[in-house]
Amino acid sequence: MSRPRLTPDLPPVWLAGCMAAAWALARWLPLWRFDAGPAGRLAIGAGVALILWSAWWFWRKRTPIEPGHRPRALIVEGPYRLNRNPIYTGLVVILAGWALSLGALSAMLTVPLLPWILTRRFVAPEEAALRAAFGAEADRYLSRTRRW
């Protein structure tokens, strides 16, 4: 019998963990302090806007947004024309904005960690699911559109 998870395995939970790690690094191992001005808040706002725009396309196409669910539509419009994972990109932009807002170089060390986690935990399985559901159409989309 498996043990229940304390937290769901979802991208926002991984974002929260990386944000906590960035805060801890900025607080206890700041390396180099700087003032990013409004750049951090602007990046957070841009990340949220990208996520909302991308999520709207899931609603519009009536396909599940939650990782691990079988896709009912291949979304290739809106932000998906330029990036296969704009929601995940938005999460990374939010983390980068948070790290900038903390004003410590060490906080920025968490930024490349999040795409690495998201790619292994979510992106690779989702791309396999798209290929299984949409075949050659998905292959064409995945080959011509950048992942990040």
C-alpha positions as protocol buffer text, in pm:
chain_id: "A"
residue {
  index: 1
  type: MET
  ca { x: 0 y: 0 z: 0 }
}
residue {
  index: 2
  type: SER
  ca { x: 144 y: 337 z: -100 }
}
residue {
  index: 3
  type: ARG
  ca { x: 161 y: 629 z: 136 }
}
residue {
  index: 4
  type: PRO
  ca { x: -43 y: 940 z: 56 }
}
residue {
  index: 5
  type: ARG
  ca { x: 154 y: 1241 z: -62 }
}
residue {
  index: 6
  type: LEU
  ca { x: 174 y: 1544 z: 161 }
}
residue {
  index: 7
  type: THR
  ca { x: 154 y: 1778 z: -139 }
}
residue {
  index: 8
  type: PRO
  ca { x: 22 y: 1721 z: -489 }
}
residue {
  index: 9
  type: ASP
  ca { x: 280 y: 1674 z: -764 }
}
residue {
  index: 10
  type: LEU
  ca { x: 182 y: 1984 z: -961 }
}
residue {
  index: 11
  type: PRO
  ca { x: 390 y: 2256 z: -1127 }
}
residue {
  index: 12
  type: PRO
  ca { x: 275 y: 2537 z: -890 }
}
residue {
  index: 13
  type: VAL
  ca { x: 391 y: 2327 z: -594 }
}
residue {
  index: 14
  type: TRP
  ca { x: 736 y: 2298 z: -753 }
}
residue {
  index: 15
  type: LEU
  ca { x: 731 y: 2674 z: -815 }
}
residue {
  index: 16
  type: ALA
  ca { x: 649 y: 2734 z: -448 }
}
residue {
  index: 17
  type: GLY
  ca { x: 938 y: 2507 z: -343 }
}
residue {
  index: 18
  type: CYS
  ca { x: 1180 y: 2693 z: -569 }
}
residue {
  index: 19
  type: MET
  ca { x: 1052 y: 3027 z: -440 }
}
residue {
  index: 20
  type: ALA
  ca { x: 1110 y: 2910 z: -83 }
}
residue {
  index: 21
  type: ALA
  ca { x: 1461 y: 2795 z: -176 }
}
residue {
  index: 22
  type: ALA
  ca { x: 1531 y: 3131 z: -343 }
}
residue {
  index: 23
  type: TRP
  ca { x: 1415 y: 3313 z: -31 }
}
residue {
  index: 24
  type: ALA
  ca { x: 1633 y: 3093 z: 192 }
}
residue {
  index: 25
  type: LEU
  ca { x: 1938 y: 3148 z: -29 }
}
residue {
  index: 26
  type: ALA
  ca { x: 1879 y: 3524 z: -38 }
}
residue {
  index: 27
  type: ARG
  ca { x: 1835 y: 3534 z: 337 }
}
residue {
  index: 28
  type: TRP
  ca { x: 2119 y: 3308 z: 454 }
}
residue {
  index: 29
  type: LEU
  ca { x: 2363 y: 3303 z: 160 }
}
residue {
  index: 30
  type: PRO
  ca { x: 2313 y: 3627 z: -30 }
}
residue {
  index: 31
  type: LEU
  ca { x: 2645 y: 3616 z: -227 }
}
residue {
  index: 32
  type: TRP
  ca { x: 2594 y: 3956 z: -393 }
}
residue {
  index: 33
  type: ARG
  ca { x: 2315 y: 4203 z: -314 }
}
residue {
  index: 34
  type: PHE
  ca { x: 2158 y: 4432 z: -575 }
}
residue {
  index: 35
  type: ASP
  ca { x: 1853 y: 4649 z: -628 }
}
residue {
  index: 36
  type: ALA
  ca { x: 1650 y: 4531 z: -927 }
}
residue {
  index: 37
  type: GLY
  ca { x: 1396 y: 4810 z: -889 }
}
residue {
  index: 38
  type: PRO
  ca { x: 1056 y: 4723 z: -1037 }
}
residue {
  index: 39
  type: ALA
  ca { x: 1200 y: 4454 z: -1270 }
}
residue {
  index: 40
  type: GLY
  ca { x: 1102 y: 4170 z: -1037 }
}
residue {
  index: 41
  type: ARG
  ca { x: 741 y: 4283 z: -1003 }
}
residue {
  index: 42
  type: LEU
  ca { x: 717 y: 4340 z: -1378 }
}
residue {
  index: 43
  type: ALA
  ca { x: 848 y: 3989 z: -1446 }
}
residue {
  index: 44
  type: ILE
  ca { x: 601 y: 3837 z: -1198 }
}
residue {
  index: 45
  type: GLY
  ca { x: 317 y: 4025 z: -1368 }
}
residue {
  index: 46
  type: ALA
  ca { x: 434 y: 3912 z: -1712 }
}
residue {
  index: 47
  type: GLY
  ca { x: 453 y: 3551 z: -1595 }
}
residue {
  index: 48
  type: VAL
  ca { x: 103 y: 3564 z: -1450 }
}
residue {
  index: 49
  type: ALA
  ca { x: -31 y: 3726 z: -1771 }
}
residue {
  index: 50
  type: LEU
  ca { x: 132 y: 3455 z: -1984 }
}
residue {
  index: 51
  type: ILE
  ca { x: -18 y: 3181 z: -1767 }
}
residue {
  index: 52
  type: LEU
  ca { x: -366 y: 3335 z: -1783 }
}
residue {
  index: 53
  type: TRP
  ca { x: -347 y: 3380 z: -2161 }
}
residue {
  index: 54
  type: SER
  ca { x: -229 y: 3020 z: -2202 }
}
residue {
  index: 55
  type: ALA
  ca { x: -492 y: 2881 z: -1964 }
}
residue {
  index: 56
  type: TRP
  ca { x: -763 y: 3065 z: -2158 }
}
residue {
  index: 57
  type: TRP
  ca { x: -670 y: 2854 z: -2462 }
}
residue {
  index: 58
  type: PHE
  ca { x: -722 y: 2535 z: -2262 }
}
residue {
  index: 59
  type: TRP
  ca { x: -1067 y: 2661 z: -2165 }
}
residue {
  index: 60
  type: ARG
  ca { x: -1142 y: 2768 z: -2521 }
}
residue {
  index: 61
  type: LYS
  ca { x: -1039 y: 2428 z: -2664 }
}
residue {
  index: 62
  type: ARG
  ca { x: -1218 y: 2244 z: -2381 }
}
residue {
  index: 63
  type: THR
  ca { x: -919 y: 2029 z: -2296 }
}
residue {
  index: 64
  type: PRO
  ca { x: -791 y: 1953 z: -1944 }
}
residue {
  index: 65
  type: ILE
  ca { x: -520 y: 2181 z: -1812 }
}
residue {
  index: 66
  type: GLU
  ca { x: -405 y: 1953 z: -1529 }
}
residue {
  index: 67
  type: PRO
  ca { x: -89 y: 1752 z: -1595 }
}
residue {
  index: 68
  type: GLY
  ca { x: -148 y: 1381 z: -1645 }
}
residue {
  index: 69
  type: HIS
  ca { x: -492 y: 1410 z: -1804 }
}
residue {
  index: 70
  type: ARG
  ca { x: -553 y: 1290 z: -2159 }
}
residue {
  index: 71
  type: PRO
  ca { x: -552 y: 1587 z: -2399 }
}
residue {
  index: 72
  type: ARG
  ca { x: -866 y: 1638 z: -2609 }
}
residue {
  index: 73
  type: ALA
  ca { x: -718 y: 1908 z: -2833 }
}
residue {
  index: 74
  type: LEU
  ca { x: -377 y: 2005 z: -2966 }
}
residue {
  index: 75
  type: ILE
  ca { x: -339 y: 2375 z: -2895 }
}
residue {
  index: 76
  type: VAL
  ca { x: -121 y: 2549 z: -3153 }
}
residue {
  index: 77
  type: GLU
  ca { x: -267 y: 2902 z: -3136 }
}
residue {
  index: 78
  type: GLY
  ca { x: -197 y: 3202 z: -2916 }
}
residue {
  index: 79
  type: PRO
  ca { x: 119 y: 3167 z: -2708 }
}
residue {
  index: 80
  type: TYR
  ca { x: 150 y: 2804 z: -2823 }
}
residue {
  index: 81
  type: ARG
  ca { x: 258 y: 2928 z: -3167 }
}
residue {
  index: 82
  type: LEU
  ca { x: 589 y: 3042 z: -3018 }
}
residue {
  index: 83
  type: ASN
  ca { x: 639 y: 2811 z: -2722 }
}
residue {
  index: 84
  type: ARG
  ca { x: 514 y: 2458 z: -2650 }
}
residue {
  index: 85
  type: ASN
  ca { x: 496 y: 2524 z: -2276 }
}
residue {
  index: 86
  type: PRO
  ca { x: 393 y: 2885 z: -2213 }
}
residue {
  index: 87
  type: ILE
  ca { x: 236 y: 2802 z: -1876 }
}
residue {
  index: 88
  type: TYR
  ca { x: 561 y: 2649 z: -1755 }
}
residue {
  index: 89
  type: THR
  ca { x: 753 y: 2938 z: -1908 }
}
residue {
  index: 90
  type: GLY
  ca { x: 526 y: 3172 z: -1710 }
}
residue {
  index: 91
  type: LEU
  ca { x: 613 y: 2985 z: -1390 }
}
residue {
  index: 92
  type: VAL
  ca { x: 984 y: 3026 z: -1463 }
}
residue {
  index: 93
  type: VAL
  ca { x: 935 y: 3398 z: -1534 }
}
residue {
  index: 94
  type: ILE
  ca { x: 750 y: 3433 z: -1202 }
}
residue {
  index: 95
  type: LEU
  ca { x: 1039 y: 3260 z: -1023 }
}
residue {
  index: 96
  type: ALA
  ca { x: 1292 y: 3486 z: -1199 }
}
residue {
  index: 97
  type: GLY
  ca { x: 1088 y: 3791 z: -1094 }
}
residue {
  index: 98
  type: TRP
  ca { x: 1072 y: 3665 z: -736 }
}
residue {
  index: 99
  type: ALA
  ca { x: 1448 y: 3606 z: -731 }
}
residue {
  index: 100
  type: LEU
  ca { x: 1510 y: 3956 z: -872 }
}
residue {
  index: 101
  type: SER
  ca { x: 1280 y: 4103 z: -608 }
}
residue {
  index: 102
  type: LEU
  ca { x: 1483 y: 3934 z: -337 }
}
residue {
  index: 103
  type: GLY
  ca { x: 1789 y: 4124 z: -459 }
}
residue {
  index: 104
  type: ALA
  ca { x: 2050 y: 3852 z: -410 }
}
residue {
  index: 105
  type: LEU
  ca { x: 2247 y: 3668 z: -676 }
}
residue {
  index: 106
  type: SER
  ca { x: 2214 y: 3341 z: -487 }
}
residue {
  index: 107
  type: ALA
  ca { x: 1833 y: 3353 z: -527 }
}
residue {
  index: 108
  type: MET
  ca { x: 1883 y: 3348 z: -904 }
}
residue {
  index: 109
  type: LEU
  ca { x: 2048 y: 3006 z: -875 }
}
residue {
  index: 110
  type: THR
  ca { x: 1703 y: 2849 z: -837 }
}
residue {
  index: 111
  type: VAL
  ca { x: 1581 y: 2979 z: -1174 }
}
residue {
  index: 112
  type: PRO
  ca { x: 1749 y: 2716 z: -1398 }
}
residue {
  index: 113
  type: LEU
  ca { x: 1642 y: 2444 z: -1154 }
}
residue {
  index: 114
  type: LEU
  ca { x: 1270 y: 2492 z: -1220 }
}
residue {
  index: 115
  type: PRO
  ca { x: 1273 y: 2425 z: -1598 }
}
residue {
  index: 116
  type: TRP
  ca { x: 1489 y: 2120 z: -1536 }
}
residue {
  index: 117
  type: ILE
  ca { x: 1233 y: 1983 z: -1287 }
}
residue {
  index: 118
  type: LEU
  ca { x: 934 y: 2076 z: -1503 }
}
residue {
  index: 119
  type: THR
  ca { x: 1085 y: 1912 z: -1812 }
}
residue {
  index: 120
  type: ARG
  ca { x: 1144 y: 1582 z: -1636 }
}
residue {
  index: 121
  type: ARG
  ca { x: 827 y: 1570 z: -1425 }
}
residue {
  index: 122
  type: PHE
  ca { x: 574 y: 1716 z: -1670 }
}
residue {
  index: 123
  type: VAL
  ca { x: 693 y: 1824 z: -2016 }
}
residue {
  index: 124
  type: ALA
  ca { x: 836 y: 1490 z: -2134 }
}
residue {
  index: 125
  type: PRO
  ca { x: 526 y: 1288 z: -2031 }
}
residue {
  index: 126
  type: GLU
  ca { x: 293 y: 1551 z: -2176 }
}
residue {
  index: 127
  type: GLU
  ca { x: 475 y: 1547 z: -2509 }
}
residue {
  index: 128
  type: ALA
  ca { x: 447 y: 1167 z: -2517 }
}
residue {
  index: 129
  type: ALA
  ca { x: 73 y: 1199 z: -2446 }
}
residue {
  index: 130
  type: LEU
  ca { x: 36 y: 1450 z: -2730 }
}
residue {
  index: 131
  type: ARG
  ca { x: 213 y: 1213 z: -2968 }
}
residue {
  index: 132
  type: ALA
  ca { x: -8 y: 924 z: -2856 }
}
residue {
  index: 133
  type: ALA
  ca { x: -327 y: 1128 z: -2895 }
}
residue {
  index: 134
  type: PHE
  ca { x: -251 y: 1325 z: -3211 }
}
residue {
  index: 135
  type: GLY
  ca { x: 23 y: 1128 z: -3394 }
}
residue {
  index: 136
  type: ALA
  ca { x: 183 y: 1301 z: -3691 }
}
residue {
  index: 137
  type: GLU
  ca { x: 4 y: 1629 z: -3620 }
}
residue {
  index: 138
  type: ALA
  ca { x: 170 y: 1642 z: -3277 }
}
residue {
  index: 139
  type: ASP
  ca { x: 506 y: 1540 z: -3424 }
}
residue {
  index: 140
  type: ARG
  ca { x: 490 y: 1831 z: -3671 }
}
residue {
  index: 141
  type: TYR
  ca { x: 396 y: 2078 z: -3397 }
}
residue {
  index: 142
  type: LEU
  ca { x: 662 y: 1953 z: -3155 }
}
residue {
  index: 143
  type: SER
  ca { x: 932 y: 1964 z: -3423 }
}
residue {
  index: 144
  type: ARG
  ca { x: 859 y: 2319 z: -3540 }
}
residue {
  index: 145
  type: THR
  ca { x: 784 y: 2489 z: -3206 }
}
residue {
  index: 146
  type: ARG
  ca { x: 1045 y: 2554 z: -2941 }
}
residue {
  index: 147
  type: ARG
  ca { x: 999 y: 2389 z: -2601 }
}
residue {
  index: 148
  type: TRP
  ca { x: 1107 y: 2688 z: -2390 }
}
